[in-house]
């Protein structure tokens, strides 16, 4: 049954659970403030044009760090979820000398567009909450003449997680030391080459992972020499009309948004066959064929496929208007992209 035709009683139950979740966060927030803790902003890398910036972050009350820790200290997955989200917090965003006031959603997430005049490339601005210490945030500004961009999934595409299986997902998210996670061979080399040959091209990491694990993912990508990129994750928990957020809607919505925001860019879409990436990319390529340069799907190994609950079928004919390649690692994908002529820069480089 489509979501829009779900019984009113079912929608009411979900809405009730969403309210309960918010009340639980509010209770935790009150207790944390009573202990003298104050909120801060966790700023995530965003993107923008020379006329606007998409600001992404989250307002949290974070428990004090243990002594002896550092940026790359050993971190168990559950610690990423220990922060207390501060709903509807007012956040000050200072870009290009101008301060803007924005409001987080009920989960503490800030995702808004602010007008700004910035030069292409990585730029820094500040975010703060409740007159606290400003936090530096980074954004990649896309030049008006850029013609190529890269969108990549994370789970089982650049990082081996076997995420689709619920029990394994919970183990990876809440228990496993982040240093135990392994990169997919050759993927960092593939992305680095693509971006090195196309100066100014944006990289967007688009995943159904929770914002809670964004710091962990950032450290993982840096440690394994993946290029820097904007990060678009999602928030766990119920919405006003469903128990859990739709990963497919999250990815398709952001892909469509990128196509509207940067109509001149053709995107190379990278995913894997353990979730719905092939179906999502096929749908997007059918809707916006002019905005898709190619689709690259990483094939899971037999063991990974078993843990993931099987593979989805990659149907290249569904996206026949664009090159469609599949391989098990970055080196194989790179070779196939070369054969398909995707790595030819052509007019990708900004004028």
Helices and strands as residue ranges (DSSP letters): G 3-5, H 8-34, E 40-48, E 52-61, G 77-81, E 84-85, E 90-95, E 98-103, E 109-115, E 121-129, E 135-141, E 148-152, E 159-160, H 166-174, G 178-180, E 182-183, H 187-196, E 202-210, G 211-213, H 214-223, E 230-234, H 247-261, E 266-272, H 277-287, G 289-291, E 292-298, H 302-307, G 316-319, E 323-327, H 330-339
